[in-house]
Amino acid sequence: MKIIDRHNFISVVCVCFTLVVCGKLILEKMTGFTDEFYIENIFICLGICVLATFILSMHYYLQKFPFIPVVIGQYVLLIGVIFASIWISSRFIDMSPSAYKDMFVSVTIPYVIGAAAYYISYFWQIKKANDILITINYNNIQDK
């Protein structure tokens, strides 16, 4: 069962991006932080939302594998790509000494929340589909 497909991918990315940016703005307002690299960070948020949504959408193709290793593998892939991007970027521009830690925290918290929402929705839809199948089978048995 596909929850994220080519028809709703952009919509899912837009919702995730909006939630992440709103969370970022609220957190910055509450802490009094002023982001001097505001524009760059907004585009990084967009890129990470696209990547995270794409990685979650690949779950459909990984259903034949055990659930826990797939979830962990998806997260490791996301963090790996982000850390590789930081490493490559650090060759061309100056990075904060805490760039890896900052990105780890900044990506992990929203990703865990988003992945939890995705998988809860996924299992809820599977339960709903199973209930429909049970009802259909029960009605077919009653008709005979």
C-alpha positions as CSV (number, residue, x, y, z in Angstrom):
1,M,0.0,0.0,0.0
2,K,1.5,3.3,-1.1
3,I,0.8,6.4,1.0
4,I,3.3,8.7,-0.7
5,D,3.2,8.4,-4.5
6,R,4.0,10.5,-7.5
7,H,0.6,12.1,-7.3
8,N,0.9,13.5,-3.8
9,F,4.7,13.7,-3.3
10,I,4.8,17.5,-3.8
11,S,1.8,18.0,-1.5
12,V,3.5,15.9,1.2
13,V,6.8,17.8,0.8
14,C,4.9,21.1,1.0
15,V,3.1,20.1,4.2
16,C,6.3,18.8,5.8
17,F,8.2,21.9,4.8
18,T,5.6,24.2,6.2
19,L,5.5,22.4,9.5
20,V,9.3,22.3,9.8
21,V,9.7,26.0,8.9
22,C,6.9,27.0,11.3
23,G,8.5,25.0,14.0
24,K,11.9,26.6,13.2
25,L,10.4,30.1,13.4
26,I,8.5,29.4,16.6
27,L,11.6,27.9,18.3
28,E,13.7,30.9,17.1
29,K,11.2,33.4,18.4
30,M,10.9,31.6,21.8
31,T,14.7,31.5,22.2
32,G,15.4,34.9,20.8
33,F,17.8,33.5,18.2
34,T,18.4,35.6,15.1
35,D,19.4,33.5,12.1
36,E,22.0,35.3,10.0
37,F,21.9,32.6,7.3
38,Y,18.1,32.6,7.1
39,I,17.7,32.2,3.3
40,E,20.3,29.4,3.1
41,N,18.8,27.6,6.0
42,I,15.3,27.8,4.5
43,F,16.5,26.2,1.3
44,I,18.4,23.5,3.3
45,C,15.1,22.8,5.1
46,L,13.3,22.4,1.8
47,G,16.1,20.0,0.5
48,I,15.9,17.9,3.6
49,C,12.1,17.8,3.5
50,V,12.3,16.5,-0.2
51,L,15.0,14.0,0.8
52,A,13.2,12.7,3.9
53,T,9.9,12.4,2.0
54,F,11.5,10.5,-0.8
55,I,13.2,8.2,1.7
56,L,9.9,7.5,3.5
57,S,8.2,6.9,0.2
58,M,10.6,4.1,-0.6
59,H,9.0,2.1,2.2
60,Y,6.6,0.7,-0.4
61,Y,9.5,-1.0,-2.3
62,L,11.0,-2.3,0.9
63,Q,8.0,-4.1,2.4
64,K,9.4,-7.5,1.8
65,F,12.2,-6.8,4.3
66,P,11.7,-6.7,8.1
67,F,10.1,-3.5,9.4
68,I,12.6,-2.5,12.1
69,P,15.7,-2.8,9.8
70,V,14.0,-0.8,7.1
71,V,13.1,2.0,9.5
72,I,16.6,2.2,10.9
73,G,18.1,1.9,7.4
74,Q,15.9,4.8,6.2
75,Y,17.1,7.0,9.0
76,V,20.7,6.0,8.6
77,L,20.5,6.8,4.9
78,L,19.1,10.2,5.6
79,I,21.7,11.1,8.2
80,G,24.4,9.6,6.0
81,V,23.4,11.8,3.1
82,I,23.2,14.9,5.3
83,F,26.6,14.2,7.0
84,A,28.2,13.6,3.6
85,S,26.7,16.9,2.4
86,I,28.2,18.7,5.4
87,W,31.6,17.0,4.8
88,I,31.6,18.0,1.1
89,S,30.4,21.5,1.9
90,S,33.1,22.0,4.5
91,R,35.7,21.6,1.8
92,F,34.4,24.8,0.1
93,I,33.0,26.9,2.9
94,D,33.6,27.4,6.6
95,M,31.3,25.4,8.8
96,S,30.4,25.7,12.4
97,P,32.5,23.4,14.6
98,S,29.2,22.0,15.8
99,A,27.7,21.5,12.3
100,Y,27.3,17.8,12.6
101,K,25.7,17.9,16.0
102,D,23.4,20.8,15.0
103,M,22.2,19.0,11.9
104,F,21.8,15.7,13.7
105,V,19.5,17.3,16.2
106,S,17.7,19.5,13.6
107,V,17.0,16.6,11.4
108,T,16.4,13.8,13.9
109,I,13.6,15.4,15.8
110,P,11.4,16.4,12.8
111,Y,12.2,13.1,11.0
112,V,11.3,10.9,13.9
113,I,8.0,12.8,14.3
114,G,7.3,12.6,10.5
115,A,8.3,9.0,10.3
116,A,6.1,8.1,13.3
117,A,3.1,9.9,11.6
118,Y,3.8,8.1,8.3
119,Y,4.0,4.7,9.8
120,I,1.0,5.2,12.1
121,S,-1.0,6.3,9.1
122,Y,0.4,3.3,7.1
123,F,-0.6,0.7,9.7
124,W,-4.0,2.4,10.3
125,Q,-4.7,2.2,6.6
126,I,-3.7,-1.5,6.6
127,K,-6.0,-2.2,9.5
128,K,-8.8,-0.4,7.8
129,A,-8.2,-2.4,4.6
130,N,-8.1,-5.7,6.6
131,D,-11.4,-4.8,8.3
132,I,-13.0,-4.2,4.9
133,L,-11.7,-7.5,3.7
134,I,-13.1,-9.3,6.8
135,T,-16.5,-7.6,6.2
136,I,-16.5,-8.7,2.6
137,N,-15.5,-12.2,3.4
138,Y,-18.2,-12.4,6.2
139,N,-20.8,-11.1,3.8
140,N,-19.8,-13.7,1.1
141,I,-20.1,-16.5,3.7
142,Q,-23.5,-15.2,4.7
143,D,-24.7,-15.2,1.1
144,K,-23.8,-18.8,0.5
